[in-house]
């Protein structure tokens, strides 16, 4: 703990962790069901058009993320640096999210593409605003490894609970009340939770007295840090694989397993419940192996876990296989943000300027480059298998669905595992004990 944090009013870890539930509810539904909603259900756009949307958004997000983080770092108000952005950003995010799942009746053809592109960019960019500020609070509010491990474990459990609702149960809920009403309900929940979390986050008051970072110097300094790139690209590959598995499940259950909404709910529900149950197991694994080896193990298992699904003959068999993926997800969730906090600590030690917002936002840029992987995956689904939309699924929709859900994610998940070995910290790994931490095992 640094001197500036000695007199800092403590924040409740549970209340901060609960915020992850609010940030996850809308964006999980947004990212997981956007493609199947517009391509398969409405047939408003095609897979090549969706690929283009993801590509354009990735480059837009590369610009907006550092701007949000920089503005957050330079904010000086009586309510802190991060809280005003969270309080204002939450309702704006929800507004765009609701509009995304409520396309006007008159949009079709080129106007349909333009509408989806616009609303996807607006919703995605406001999600970046929320998450850059929420993420920037983490290392500031909880400065020790032990605090971070405890808080992050709770935070990931809340994220997985949100995933049960917004990913696993969404097909059932939308069948009952429709996508538009579901988006509205999720949005109201998100605003309430984010506001509750933000009002209980007590930022370091001395950070307000430090010099404001310069945009260009800050950005140049961060991107000159090799750890920034190694951690960010590893994350991008992982999130690309994870996102494609989640978004591909509705296609996989429909075209390979021969079941639709309920099949998706069962598989995704088992994965997420398994992840929740395995979080405490991974806390023990981290203490036993050390942070970095545990992180790498989880990434390896994530890739290996999708292989059996390629051969699953039916829903029952697939349901028996997916808990392995849930175990891997829990491991990555329990380790990834702590690794990121160590990268931030390293940056602060080297430069002496707190710039968590800009750093987190630039990491967000690299995370969002997962959209490039996703864009390529949808393009290949069209080029290799002729899968254009629900109305024109091509001659091999089963093979297309398995490519999207299993084969392509397998490649990027293994890439993530390989990249994780390039990130190392001076002084070795940190093994997290109940009361603190010590550096004793090499990363």
Buried (B, 14 or more C-beta within 10 A) or exposed (E): EEEBBEEBEEBBBEBBBBBBBBBBBBBBBBBBBBBBBBBBBBBBBBBBBBBBBBBBBBEBBBEBBBBBBBBBBBBEEEBBBBBBBBBEBBBBBBBBBBBBBBBEEEBBEEEBBEBBBBBBBBBBBBBBBBBBBBBBBBBBBBBBBBBBBBBBBBBBBBBBBBBBBBBBBBBBBBBEEEBBBBBBBBBBBBBEBBBBBBEBBBBBEBBBEBEBBEBEEBBEBBBEBEBBBBBBBBBBBBBBBBBBBBBBBBBBBBBBBEBBBEBBBBBBBBBBBBBBBBBEEBBEBBBEBBBBBBBBBBBBBBBBBBEBBBEBEEBEEBBEBBBBBBBBBBBBBBBBBBBBBBBBBBBBEEBEBBBBBBBBBBBBBBBBBBBBBBBBBBBBBBEEBBBBBBEEBBEBBBBBBBBBBBBBBBBBBBBBBBBBEEBBBEEBBBBBEEEEBEBEBEB
